[in-house]
Each structure stands twice: as structure tokens, then as C-alpha cells.
Amino acid sequence: MTRSLTNSYPVAGDARLREELADWLGGRPWEYFVTLTHRYPGDGARAIQAWAKKVEKKTGKPMQFAWFTERSAGGFVHHHALVHCAGAGSVRALRQAWSSGHSAIEEYDAGRGAAHYVGKGYGTTKLDEWQVSDSLPAKFGE
């Protein structure tokens, strides 16, 4: 499901809601923390969706994700994401699937705060769009 936000989104600056989002995302067995940037200004949603499809085609399994797209004042887009994709193989394989700019991908470590970081723009004018896969990895203990 895609969630598009505008500058008039009613929770702008609400730190409590950002904390609830981080709690909702946290505690899941994510495998990777991903940052994808674009070389040129423009629409980033199509590129990240194409990246996910490349990874899914390579693994033969659906990717579970939560990604948040931020747009700078100059129109440049970058994405922060939490990803679970069993069989993706390696960080290198995920990086090679991204051809639109720079990628920074590392194994997910719940103790490093990535669940808070990916949604840092939530409720602000900096967040352009966010998308969560239809199914997410179950929270630990569920």
C-alpha cells in the first residue's frame, strides 16, 4: 500500500507518532537497513519499486519492506528502508540491483536505531512518500 503525504499532513512534527511508528516497525526480524540515493532529481518511487522487483526476481521470493522517501529542496530523492528478503544472498547482491545512484546497505541491527531512523521524516514536509509491503515479517514473539 502506498501512502503519499503532502505538506499539510495533519501530524507534522508529532514526535509521539514517529515513536509509535518506530515501535511498530521495531522488533521485527529485518535483515537489511538500506539507503538508496538518486543521481538526478526526479521521481524516486518507480526506481525503488524496480529495485525491489529485481531483487524478488533474483531470489524468487517476495520482499517485505518499509521504505520512506525523502525529497530535498533541490528535488533530489533518497530512500531509507528496512528489508526482509530471505534468500537475497548478500549485501553486495542488493547493492548491484540498484542502478539509479548510490546505495548504502548493511545488515540490520535492532540495537542501532534503524527503525527510528527510517521514519524520521514521518509527519514532516521532508517526507515525500512511504510504502509498506502488504505483509511484514512477524514481530518477535508473535
RODO-2510 file (C-alpha; in nm, 4 decimals, decimal comma):
residues 142
     n   res          X          Y          Z
     1     m     0,0000     0,0000     0,0000
     2     t     0,1325     0,3439    -0,0874
     3     r     0,0945     0,6416     0,1379
     4     s     0,1508     0,9791    -0,0228
     5     l     0,1806     1,2766     0,2058
     6     t     0,1581     1,6466     0,1400
     7     n     0,2992     1,9458     0,3217
     8     s    -0,0340     1,9905     0,5001
     9     y    -0,0320     1,6430     0,6556
    10     p    -0,2002     1,6902     0,9968
    11     v     0,0649     1,5284     1,2196
    12     a     0,3553     1,7476     1,1089
    13     g     0,6241     1,7425     1,3742
    14     d     0,4481     1,4948     1,6036
    15     a     0,7353     1,3102     1,7725
    16     r     0,4936     1,0776     1,9549
    17     l     0,3601     0,9404     1,6268
    18     r     0,7134     0,8930     1,4927
    19     e     0,7934     0,6966     1,8099
    20     e     0,4828     0,4794     1,7632
    21     l     0,5876     0,4116     1,4033
    22     a     0,9367     0,3099     1,5178
    23     d     0,7882     0,0793     1,7822
    24     w     0,5573    -0,0759     1,5210
    25     l     0,8499    -0,1375     1,2841
    26     g     1,0953    -0,2381     1,5540
    27     g     1,1166    -0,5866     1,6918
    28     r     1,0692    -0,7465     1,3512
    29     p     1,3406    -0,9682     1,2047
    30     w     1,4526    -0,7254     0,9342
    31     e     1,7619    -0,8389     0,7502
    32     y     1,8867    -0,5144     0,5969
    33     f     1,8946    -0,1412     0,6601
    34     v     1,9027     0,0315     0,3220
    35     t     1,9678     0,3841     0,1975
    36     l     1,9298     0,4426    -0,1757
    37     t     2,0058     0,7767    -0,3403
    38     h     1,9456     0,9076    -0,6912
    39     r     2,1968     1,0704    -0,9235
    40     y     1,9424     1,3161    -1,0609
    41     p     1,6338     1,4970    -0,9293
    42     g     1,3031     1,3357    -1,0136
    43     d     1,0561     1,0692    -0,9189
    44     g     1,2120     0,8035    -0,6995
    45     a     0,9122     0,5779    -0,6358
    46     r     0,9431     0,3946    -0,9664
    47     a     1,3138     0,3316    -0,9211
    48     i     1,2805     0,1774    -0,5746
    49     q     0,9904    -0,0373    -0,6923
    50     a     1,2015    -0,1562    -0,9863
    51     w     1,4857    -0,2341    -0,7419
    52     a     1,2536    -0,4447    -0,5268
    53     k     1,1308    -0,6333    -0,8351
    54     k     1,4898    -0,7062    -0,9440
    55     v     1,5685    -0,8473    -0,6009
    56     e     1,2475    -1,0526    -0,5957
    57     k     1,3218    -1,1913    -0,9423
    58     k     1,6723    -1,2891    -0,8331
    59     t     1,5570    -1,4581    -0,5111
    60     g     1,2242    -1,5944    -0,6314
    61     k     1,0708    -1,4700    -0,3047
    62     p     0,8701    -1,1609    -0,2142
    63     m     1,0470    -0,8760    -0,0423
    64     q     0,8987    -0,7477     0,2810
    65     f     0,9827    -0,3836     0,3388
    66     a     0,9049    -0,0491     0,4899
    67     w     1,0553     0,2377     0,2924
    68     f     1,0385     0,6110     0,3359
    69     t     1,1221     0,8529     0,0566
    70     e     1,2569     1,1982     0,1323
    71     r     1,2971     1,4794    -0,1176
    72     s     1,5470     1,7608    -0,0712
    73     a     1,4719     2,1240    -0,1532
    74     g     1,6639     2,0707    -0,4799
    75     g     1,4367     1,7829    -0,5797
    76     f     1,6837     1,5025    -0,5102
    77     v     1,5309     1,1859    -0,3692
    78     h     1,6677     0,9270    -0,1306
    79     h     1,5069     0,6309     0,0402
    80     h     1,5575     0,4706     0,3796
    81     a     1,4246     0,1194     0,4140
    82     l     1,4054    -0,1857     0,6340
    83     v     1,4033    -0,5023     0,4256
    84     h     1,3407    -0,8699     0,4832
    85     c     1,4115    -1,0794     0,1768
    86     a     1,5043    -1,4360     0,2549
    87     g     1,7491    -1,5622     0,0016
    88     a     1,8747    -1,2205    -0,1107
    89     g     2,2199    -1,3657    -0,0680
    90     s     2,4344    -1,0745     0,0321
    91     v     2,4582    -0,7027     0,0785
    92     r     2,6584    -0,6958    -0,2446
    93     a     2,3720    -0,8558    -0,4403
    94     l     2,1279    -0,5935    -0,3090
    95     r     2,3683    -0,3130    -0,3998
    96     q     2,4137    -0,4477    -0,7522
    97     a     2,0365    -0,4394    -0,8075
    98     w     2,0336    -0,0593    -0,7526
    99     s     2,1420     0,1286    -1,0659
   100     s     1,9927     0,4746    -1,0099
   101     g     2,2654     0,6169    -0,7872
   102     h     2,4453     0,5321    -0,4637
   103     s     2,3422     0,2560    -0,2255
   104     a     2,4372     0,2009     0,1367
   105     i     2,3145    -0,1380     0,2558
   106     e     2,4085    -0,3152     0,5733
   107     e     2,2816    -0,5988     0,7831
   108     y     2,0064    -0,4861     1,0192
   109     d     2,0940    -0,4498     1,3860
   110     a     1,7897    -0,3647     1,6017
   111     g     2,0126    -0,2030     1,8627
   112     r     2,1428     0,0646     1,6270
   113     g     1,8172     0,2572     1,5863
   114     a     1,7330     0,1976     1,2196
   115     a     1,3604     0,1552     1,2960
   116     h     1,3639     0,5100     1,4330
   117     y     1,5839     0,6481     1,1578
   118     v     1,3859     0,5258     0,8554
   119     g     1,0729     0,7096     0,9703
   120     k     1,2451     1,0256     1,0907
   121     g     1,0686     1,2312     0,8260
   122     y     0,7244     1,0932     0,9151
   123     g     0,4871     1,3794     0,9812
   124     t     0,7200     1,6397     0,8299
   125     t     0,7282     1,8170     0,4975
   126     k     1,0550     1,6371     0,4169
   127     l     0,8768     1,3036     0,3682
   128     d     0,7607     1,2652     0,0101
   129     e     0,6101     0,9173     0,0281
   130     w     0,6204     0,5966     0,2261
   131     q     0,5263     0,2441     0,1431
   132     v     0,4948    -0,0755     0,3435
   133     s     0,4635    -0,4197     0,1863
   134     d     0,1313    -0,5970     0,2246
   135     s     0,2895    -0,8441     0,4643
   136     l     0,5643    -0,7736     0,7130
   137     p     0,7840    -1,0151     0,8992
   138     a     0,6082    -1,1111     1,2231
   139     k     0,7252    -0,9300     1,5340
   140     f     0,9354    -1,1387     1,7659
   141     g     0,7065    -1,3344     1,9950
   142     e     0,4040    -1,3271     1,7600
***
